[in-house]
Amino acid sequence: MKTVNVGLIGAGTVGCGVIKVLTENSELIEKRSGVRIRLKKIADIDIKRKRPVQIPESLLTTNAWEIIEDTDIPIVIELVGGTTVAKDFVLGAIERGKHVVTANKALLALYGKEIFLAASKREVDVGFEASVGGGIPIIRAIREGYVANNILSLYGIINGTSNYILSKMTEEGREFNEVLKQAQAEGYAEADPSLDIDGVDAAHKLSILVMLSFGIFLDFSRIHVEGIRNITPLDISFANEFGYRIKLLAIAKSREGRIEARVHPTLVRKETPLADVSGVFNAIHVTGDAVGPTMLYGMGAGMMPTASAVVSDVVEIAKNITLGNSHSSLPRFYGGDISSSPIPMSEITTKYYLRFQVEDRPGVLAQIAGSLGKNNISIESVIQKGRKLEGGDVPVVIMTHEAREKDLLSALDEIDRFPVVKAKSVFIRIEEL
């Protein structure tokens, strides 16, 4: 049985998971793949800290370039994260003819095209299954399972932190900040949770899914991104009355040779599978023209699920090395006629949930409906809470039929200036899967 040496850069949480899998499941890997994986060298900035796995001191180094320069290591695993030194390590390994495995979604979202073109030039592979969805094999599914399909739409719950917070708010009626603190205490949210709760992490992953699904590399700065900071228990409660749950969705659609790519809180019907994805779990709903609607579900992060995905790439590349196969899993940029800039949000057409805080007096709903109608927005249903004899403010909640976002924003700008409207209007998009 042939042995393939591997070097690991970054022995943090996921790195320790990779060491654990390669050590404890080595016999199983050999039986299934016919290849022996040998972890030859491990680089980390702190080789003295206590870890949940035992690592022989002889394997450890603080110099990642020892791995990159080692001619006996054909596969380099990059798990340091970020987009600075990680980029140097990845490109450095590729330049030296090494295959790379990474879980670094931010790096691929921002510099993926450069990395993949460099790998193609050097005829090496880049494995990145762990960059989206943790242990969910969505990368292989799109690249191989859906290879005969035109991808029509993709909806992803691909950030576990945000989904955990929204799930807790929905189940327990608690405020965002309160649940965020609990998520941090339980280790589901970082001390600085901005990338997760502001939707950036999901957008990084969406960029990768779009690249695979549509054959283009998006201008990341043009992806529309909204987070969940402004979601309130009140909106969750009203959404429930209409038969919906609120999820942070990453959405991509193909429309007449153009791509929608956006991340934002979204109302989804309670009877759909995505609505039932709770806690830190992830799910990706993909519709192809041949296969129809499908959904992959599982743990989207964590030491062992992510390590499982990393090792799957390592084994695939190691098998190709032993068989003498050339690189086979690099993305192909075949969507030459598709714009690298997504459709602007002003041109998006969808349904909307609208909430207005208004004076409790006759004629207010007629004013709001008149402004919506003037801007080509029709009303599907309304909830107006019971009037108070003493007056005061009350919420009016409206579900619209499909409308263009440009028209909606125009109507809301007008409505927010009405004297009877006492707070800035709230809108959340609706997707009917």
C-alpha positions in Angstrom: 0.0 0.0 0.0 1.4 3.4 -1.0 1.9 6.0 1.6 1.2 9.7 0.9 2.7 12.3 3.2 0.6 15.3 4.4 1.6 18.5 6.2 -0.8 20.5 8.3 -0.6 24.2 8.8 -2.8 25.3 11.7 -3.4 23.1 14.7 -6.4 24.9 16.2 -9.9 23.4 16.7 -10.4 22.0 13.2 -6.7 21.1 12.9 -6.9 19.0 16.0 -10.0 17.3 14.5 -8.0 16.4 11.4 -5.3 14.9 13.5 -7.9 13.0 15.5 -9.6 11.6 12.4 -6.3 10.7 10.6 -5.1 9.0 13.8 -8.2 7.2 15.0 -9.7 6.2 11.6 -6.5 5.4 9.8 -7.3 1.7 9.3 -10.7 2.5 8.0 -9.3 5.1 5.6 -6.7 2.6 4.3 -9.4 -0.1 3.8 -11.7 2.2 1.9 -9.2 4.1 -0.2 -6.2 1.8 -0.6 -3.9 4.6 0.5 -2.0 5.2 3.7 -2.1 8.9 4.9 0.9 9.9 7.0 0.9 13.2 8.8 4.6 14.1 8.5 4.7 17.7 9.9 2.4 20.1 11.8 3.0 23.8 11.9 1.3 26.1 14.5 2.1 29.5 15.9 2.0 28.0 19.5 3.3 24.5 19.7 3.3 24.4 23.6 -0.4 25.0 24.2 -2.6 22.2 25.5 -4.7 20.4 22.9 -7.5 17.9 22.9 -5.2 15.4 21.0 -1.8 14.1 21.6 0.8 15.3 19.1 4.4 13.9 19.1 6.8 16.8 19.6 8.9 15.6 16.6 6.0 16.6 14.3 5.6 20.1 15.5 7.2 23.3 14.1 6.4 27.0 14.3 7.6 27.5 10.7 4.9 26.7 8.1 7.5 27.1 5.3 9.2 23.9 6.5 6.1 22.0 5.3 5.8 24.1 2.1 9.5 23.5 1.2 9.5 19.8 2.1 9.8 17.9 -1.2 8.5 14.7 0.5 5.1 16.4 1.3 2.8 16.5 -1.7 -0.4 17.6 0.1 -0.6 20.7 2.4 -3.6 21.4 4.6 -4.1 25.1 5.4 -6.3 25.7 8.5 -4.9 29.0 9.8 -7.8 31.1 8.4 -7.9 34.7 7.3 -6.8 36.1 4.0 -3.2 37.3 4.6 -0.6 34.7 5.6 -3.1 31.9 4.6 -3.0 33.3 1.0 0.8 33.3 1.1 0.9 29.7 2.4 -1.6 28.4 -0.2 0.0 30.2 -3.2 3.5 29.2 -1.9 2.5 25.5 -1.8 0.9 25.7 -5.2 4.0 27.4 -6.7 6.1 24.4 -5.4 3.8 21.9 -7.1 1.9 20.8 -4.0 -1.8 20.0 -3.7 -3.7 22.1 -1.2 -6.7 21.3 1.1 -8.4 24.3 2.8 -11.5 25.1 4.8 -10.9 28.9 4.3 -14.1 30.3 2.8 -13.1 33.9 3.1 -9.8 33.2 1.2 -11.7 31.5 -1.6 -14.5 34.1 -1.8 -12.0 36.9 -2.2 -9.0 35.3 -4.0 -10.4 32.0 -5.3 -10.0 32.8 -9.0 -6.3 33.6 -8.5 -5.7 30.5 -6.5 -7.5 28.1 -8.9 -5.8 29.6 -11.9 -2.4 29.2 -10.2 -3.3 25.6 -9.4 -4.4 24.9 -12.9 -1.1 26.3 -14.2 0.9 24.1 -11.9 -1.4 21.1 -12.5 -2.2 20.6 -8.8 -5.5 20.2 -7.0 -7.2 22.4 -4.4 -9.7 20.7 -2.1 -12.2 22.9 -0.3 -15.1 20.7 0.7 -14.9 22.0 4.3 -15.3 25.6 3.2 -19.1 25.4 3.0 -21.5 23.5 5.2 -18.9 21.8 7.5 -19.5 18.1 7.2 -22.2 18.4 4.5 -20.8 17.2 1.2 -22.3 20.1 -0.8 -19.2 20.8 -2.9 -19.0 17.3 -4.2 -22.8 17.2 -4.7 -22.7 20.3 -7.0 -19.5 19.4 -8.7 -20.4 15.7 -9.4 -23.9 14.8 -8.3 -25.6 17.7 -10.2 -23.1 17.8 -13.0 -25.8 17.2 -15.6 -28.1 19.9 -14.2 -28.6 23.5 -14.9 -28.9 24.8 -11.3 -32.1 26.9 -11.2 -32.0 28.0 -7.5 -30.0 27.5 -4.3 -31.1 28.4 -0.8 -28.8 27.9 2.1 -28.9 28.1 5.8 -25.1 28.1 6.0 -24.3 30.0 9.2 -24.9 28.0 12.4 -24.5 30.9 14.7 -27.2 33.0 13.1 -29.5 30.0 12.8 -29.0 29.1 16.5 -29.9 32.7 17.5 -33.0 32.8 15.3 -34.1 29.4 16.5 -33.8 30.4 20.1 -35.7 33.6 19.5 -38.4 31.7 17.7 -38.8 29.0 20.3 -38.5 31.1 23.4 -39.6 34.6 22.4 -36.4 36.2 23.6 -34.6 39.3 22.4 -31.6 39.1 20.0 -29.0 40.5 22.3 -30.0 38.1 25.1 -29.7 35.1 22.9 -26.4 36.3 21.4 -24.9 36.4 24.9 -26.1 32.8 25.5 -24.6 31.7 22.1 -21.3 33.2 23.1 -21.4 31.6 26.5 -22.1 28.2 24.9 -19.3 28.5 22.3 -21.7 28.9 19.3 -20.7 32.5 18.7 -17.3 34.2 18.7 -16.4 37.1 21.1 -16.7 39.3 18.0 -19.6 37.7 16.2 -19.8 40.2 13.4 -18.9 37.9 10.5 -21.7 35.5 11.5 -24.6 37.8 12.6 -24.0 40.4 9.9 -24.2 37.7 7.1 -20.6 38.0 5.9 -19.7 34.4 6.6 -22.7 33.2 4.7 -21.9 35.5 1.8 -18.4 34.0 1.6 -19.9 30.6 1.3 -22.5 31.7 -1.2 -19.7 33.0 -3.4 -18.2 29.6 -3.5 -21.5 27.9 -4.3 -22.2 30.3 -7.1 -18.8 29.7 -8.6 -19.5 25.9 -8.7 -23.2 26.2 -9.7 -22.9 28.8 -12.5 -19.2 28.7 -13.6 -18.4 32.3 -12.7 -16.4 34.0 -10.0 -18.5 36.7 -8.5 -17.3 40.2 -7.5 -17.8 39.6 -3.8 -18.3 43.2 -3.0 -21.4 43.2 -5.2 -23.2 40.4 -3.2 -26.0 42.0 -1.2 -25.5 41.1 2.5 -27.8 41.8 5.5 -27.5 40.3 9.0 -30.0 39.4 11.8 -29.3 42.2 14.3 -32.6 43.9 13.6 -34.8 40.9 13.8 -37.2 41.2 16.8 -39.5 38.8 18.6 -42.4 40.9 17.4 -41.6 40.2 13.7 -41.0 36.5 14.5 -44.4 36.4 16.2 -46.2 38.1 13.2 -44.4 35.8 10.7 -45.6 32.8 12.7 -49.2 34.1 12.5 -48.9 34.2 8.7 -47.4 30.7 8.7 -43.7 31.5 8.3 -40.4 31.3 10.1 -37.5 33.8 9.7 -34.2 32.4 8.6 -30.9 33.9 7.4 -30.8 32.6 3.8 -28.0 32.7 1.3 -29.8 32.8 -2.1 -28.7 32.3 -5.6 -30.8 32.0 -8.7 -30.3 31.9 -12.5 -32.5 34.3 -14.3 -32.2 34.9 -18.1 -28.4 34.7 -18.2 -27.9 36.7 -15.0 -27.4 35.6 -11.4 -29.2 36.7 -8.2 -26.8 36.4 -5.2 -27.9 37.7 -1.8 -27.8 37.0 1.9 -30.5 38.4 4.2 -33.2 37.4 6.7 -36.1 35.7 4.9 -39.5 34.4 5.6 -40.0 30.8 4.6 -43.2 28.7 5.0 -43.3 26.5 8.1 -44.2 23.4 6.1 -41.0 23.6 4.0 -37.9 21.5 5.1 -35.7 24.6 5.4 -38.1 26.1 8.0 -37.4 23.1 10.3 -33.6 23.5 10.3 -32.9 24.6 13.8 -30.0 25.2 16.2 -26.5 25.2 14.7 -27.5 22.8 11.9 -27.1 23.9 8.2 -29.0 22.9 5.1 -28.7 23.7 1.4 -31.8 23.4 -0.9 -30.8 23.0 -4.5 -33.1 22.8 -7.5 -31.8 21.5 -10.8 -33.6 21.2 -14.1 -33.2 17.5 -14.2 -33.0 16.4 -10.6 -35.7 18.8 -9.3 -35.7 20.0 -5.6 -33.1 18.4 -3.3 -31.8 19.3 0.2 -28.6 18.4 2.1 -28.6 18.7 5.9 -26.2 18.3 8.7 -23.7 19.9 11.1 -22.3 23.1 9.4 -19.4 23.6 11.7 -17.4 22.2 14.6 -14.2 20.3 15.0 -15.2 16.9 13.8 -17.7 17.6 11.0 -15.3 20.1 9.4 -12.4 17.7 9.9 -14.4 15.0 8.2 -14.7 17.2 5.1 -11.0 18.1 5.2 -9.9 14.5 5.4 -12.3 13.5 2.5 -10.4 16.0 0.3 -7.0 14.7 1.5 -8.0 11.1 0.7 -9.4 12.0 -2.8 -6.2 13.8 -3.7 -4.0 11.0 -2.3 -5.8 8.5 -4.4 -5.3 10.6 -7.5 -1.6 10.8 -6.6 -1.3 7.0 -6.3 -3.2 6.4 -9.5 -1.3 9.1 -11.5 -4.4 11.1 -12.2 -4.0 14.8 -12.9 -6.0 17.5 -11.0 -9.7 16.8 -11.4 -11.7 18.9 -8.9 -10.7 22.5 -9.8 -13.7 24.7 -10.6 -14.2 25.4 -14.3 -15.1 29.0 -15.2 -17.4 28.1 -18.0 -20.1 30.8 -17.5 -18.4 33.3 -19.9 -21.7 35.0 -20.9 -22.8 35.5 -17.3 -22.0 38.8 -15.6 -19.7 38.6 -12.6 -21.8 41.2 -10.9 -25.1 39.9 -9.5 -28.4 41.4 -10.4 -28.8 44.7 -8.3 -31.3 44.4 -5.4 -33.4 47.2 -6.9 -34.3 44.7 -9.8 -35.1 41.8 -7.5 -38.8 40.7 -7.5 -40.1 38.9 -4.5 -42.9 39.0 -1.9 -42.5 41.1 1.2 -43.5 41.2 4.9 -44.1 44.8 6.0 -44.6 46.2 9.5 -45.7 49.7 10.3 -46.0 51.4 13.7 -48.9 53.8 13.2 -51.4 56.0 15.1 -54.6 54.1 16.0 -57.1 56.1 14.0 -59.4 55.5 11.0 -58.0 55.7 7.5 -54.4 54.9 8.3 -54.5 51.5 6.5 -56.1 53.2 3.4 -53.3 55.7 3.3 -50.7 52.9 3.4 -52.5 50.8 0.9 -52.9 53.8 -1.5 -49.1 54.4 -1.5 -48.4 50.8 -2.0 -50.8 50.6 -4.9 -49.4 53.8 -6.5 -46.1 52.0 -6.6 -47.4 48.8 -8.2 -47.5 46.8 -5.0 -50.6 44.7 -4.2 -51.6 43.4 -0.8 -52.1 39.7 -0.1 -53.1 39.9 3.5 -53.1 42.2 6.6 -53.0 41.9 10.3 -54.1 45.0 12.2 -54.0 44.6 16.0 -57.1 45.6 18.0 -57.8 49.3 18.5 -57.4 50.9 21.9 -60.1 53.3 23.2 -57.4 55.7 24.4 -55.7 55.8 21.0 -51.9 55.2 20.9 -49.7 53.4 18.4 -50.4 50.0 16.9 -48.6 47.7 14.5 -50.0 47.1 11.0 -48.5 44.1 9.2 -48.9 43.5 5.5 -47.9 40.6 3.3 -47.5 41.6 -0.4 -47.7 39.8 -3.7 -44.5 39.8 -5.7 -43.1 43.3 -6.3 -39.9 44.9 -7.5 -37.7 46.0 -4.7 -37.1 49.4 -6.3 -40.9 50.0 -6.2 -41.1 48.8 -2.6 -38.4 51.2 -1.4 -40.1 54.0 -3.1 -43.4 53.3 -1.4 -41.8 52.9 2.0 -39.9 56.2 1.7 -43.2 57.9 1.0 -45.1 56.0 3.8 -42.4 56.7 6.4 -43.0 60.4 5.9 -46.7 60.2 6.8 -47.5 62.0 10.1 -49.4 58.9 11.3 -46.4 56.6 11.0 -44.4 56.7 14.2 -41.4 54.6 13.4 -39.3 53.5 10.4 -41.1 50.8 8.5 -39.7 47.2 8.6 -39.6 44.9 5.6 -38.4 41.4 5.3 -38.3 39.5 2.0 -40.3 36.3 1.5 -39.1 33.2 -0.6 -41.6 30.6 -1.7 -39.5 27.5 -2.2 
